[in-house]
Amino acid sequence: MVAAGAAARGPVFVTTQWSVVLTAGRSDTTRSQAALEKLCRTYWYPLYAYVRRRGQPPADAEDLTQAFFARLLERHWVGDADRERGRFRTFLLTAMSRFLADEWDKARAQKRGGGVAHVPVQLDTAETRYGHEPADDCTPEQIYERHWALTLLDTVLQRLRAEYAREGKGELFAGLNSCLVGGRETQPYAELAGRLGMNEGAVKVAVHRLRKRYRKLLREEIAETMAAPEDVDDELRHLFAVLAGR
């Protein structure tokens, strides 16, 4: 029997992508490697923004980011993680900081000589995205945290959009996704009902279901980057604090 509190928080995710990677440690199992590569493909941009904010020009930032992921996958740095192991977010930033301090000269020399396996991340779009950054005085670490949060939310949104598309509800999602932000009292339900050819009550139900599914997917996505699923609530609070600029 599931306790009421546990039910309210949603299902517990015992096996996550990050826990799969950590369990493998230094080994090179197919499953752990695939999990790590997926995490890297999803969360590469926050690191690129971090490197750029550290003062590296675009070309060097691209090389650094690509070389970092290549080393991460080749050398099983995860096996050396200790206190940072719990959160992939923290581990990744700590590993990049060490890489910039200790590994860049060696990585650049090896890159010039070839033999570096590339991780399929979309670095060709990185500087375009970075160029849209507002001017601010955030530290490199704050930039990283903010982009981590935004990347996570965008990943959840893309998952939700894909789900609705598979169910033949792409138009419904397009009409309602703006309701994921803002309070209920600010939503133009009557206007949406007219636009979607639904009555207002049906729109409210659809928005409720959309938000409920979004919250579930958000928890799932956060859990995938955690070693201990019970830490999801803390990570969720941290996420919202970062987005609020605290």
N, C-alpha and C positions, 0 to 999 in steps of 0.2 A: 504494500500500500504506500502510495506516495504522499508525503506530508504536504499540508496545504501550502506552506511557504515555498517548497520545492516546485509545486505545480505552478505557482504564480510566477516563478522565475523562468519557467520553461524547462525543457529537457536538459539533462546533463550530458555533455559531450566528452566521453571518456577518452576516445582516441582522436587526436587532432593531428593536423599536418606537422606542427612543431613538435609535439610529443613523439610522433613517429621518427622524426629526425633525431631527436635527443636520445631516444631509446637505442637507436643504431649506434650513436656515438661516433667512433672512428671508423666503423665498418662502412662498406660501400654497397649496401643492399639496394636493389633496384627500387624498392618502394620508398626508402628514405631519400634516395637521390632524386626521385621524381617529386617527392613532397617538397624538398628544399628548392628545387628548380621552379616549382610553381609559386612558392612564396617569393622567390627572387624576382620572377617575372611580374608579379603583382606589385611589389613594393620597391622597385628600383628607383622610381622618380624622387622620393623623399631624400635618398642618398645623393642623387645628382644635385638637387637643390642645395643640400648641405655642403657639398664640395664647391659649388659655385660661390656660395656665401663665404666660404673660407678663402676666397680670392683667386681661385683658379679660373683661367679663361676657358671658353667653351670647349675647344679642342682637347685641352688637357683634362678638363672635367669629364668629358666623354671617355677618354682613355683610362682615366683613373677608375671611373665607375665600372667599366667593362673589365679592367684588370682585377679589380677587387672581387667581382663575382666569380671570375675564373679561378682566382686563388682560393676563394671560399669553397668552391666545389672540388677543386683538385686536392687541397691539402687538409681537408677534414678539420677545419678550424673549430667546428662545432664540438669536436671531442675535447677541446681545450677550454670550453666555456665552463664557468663555475657559478658564481652568484648571479651572473647575467642570464643564466639559462632559462629562467621562468618565462620571460617575455621575448619573443622574437624581435620586437621593436627595439628593446634595450640592447639585446645581443648584437643586432645589426649595426647600431650606431657605435657601440664600443669597439666592435671589430673594425669598422671603417676608420675610426680615430687612430687605432693602433696601426692600421695599414698605411695611413697617410704619414704617420711618424716614422715607421720602420721599413716599409716594404716598397714604397713607390719607386725608388731608384732601381732596385733589383727587378721589379716588375717591368719598368720601362725598358731596361736592358734586354730582358728576355723577349719582350714584345717586338723589339727591333729585330731580334734574331728569329722570330717566328715561333711556332709551337704552342701558342696560347689558344685554348679552346674558348670560344665565345658563347656567352649565355644569350639566348634570343630575347633581348629587351629592346624597346623601340627608342634607341638613343637618337635616331634621326629627328625625332619630334621634341627632344628634350629642351633645346634652346628656345624653340618657339614657345613652349609652355613657360619656360623661365622668363622669357621676355615680357610676358603678361603679368609678372609679379608686381604688386604695388610697391612703391618705395617705402621702406620702413627701417627702423633701427633694431630689428630683431636679431638675436644672435644666431649663428649657424645651427645651434641645437634647437632653438625655438622654431626656426624655419623647417627643420627636419620634422619636429613634432607636429607642426601644423599640416605639413604635406602628408604625413603619415595618416592623420585623422581624415583629411580630405580624400586621400586615395582609398581608405577603407570605406568611407561613405559612398564614393563613386562605384566601388566594386559591388557593394550591396545593391545600389540602384540598378546597375547593369544586370545583376542576377534576377532582380525582381522584374525588370522589363522583359528579360528573356523568358521568364516563367509565364507572364501574361501573353506574350507572343505565341508561345507553344500551345496555349489554351485557346488561341484565336481571339484574345481580348486585347490585342495591341492598341486598338483605338480607345478602349476604355482606359487603359493605363496612360496613354498620351493625354487624355482629357482630365484625369484625376491626379497625376503625379505631383502637380503643384500643391496639392492638399497635404503633402507630406511635411510641409513646413508651415509654421504659423499656427495659431490657436483655432479651435473649432468655430469660435464666434466670428472669425475673420474670413471664413470660407464662403464663397458665393454659390451656395448650393442651388438656389433657384436658377441662377445663370447657367451653371453646369448642367442642370437638369434639362433646360431648354436646348442647350447645345448638343447634348448626348441623346435626346429623345427619350428621357426617362423622367419619372416623377421624382419630386424632391426627396421623398422618403427612401426610394431605392438608391439614390445617389448617396445619401448619408450612410446607408448600410454598406455600399460599395467602398466608400472612403474608410469606414471602420475596418473592413476586411483588409484593405490595402495597407493601412497603418499597422494593423496587427501582424500581417505577414512581413512587413518591413522590419518591425522590431525583432521578430524571430530570426530573420536572416542576418540582421545586424549582430545579434548575440552569437549566431553560428560563425560568422566571419571573424569576430573577435576571438572566439574560442579557438579557431584554427591557428592563431598565432600565440597561444598560451600553452605552457606545459601543464598547468594545473587549472582545470576547468572551473574550479570554485573561485578563481581570481577574476572571472569575467566581469562581475559587478564593479570591482575596483577599477578595472581597465576601462569600463564604460564611463565611469565617473571621470576618469582622467581624460578620456576622449572629449567629453563635453566641456571640461575645464579648459582644455587646449583651444577648442573652437570658440570659447567665450573670451579668450585672451587672458586667462587668469594664470 
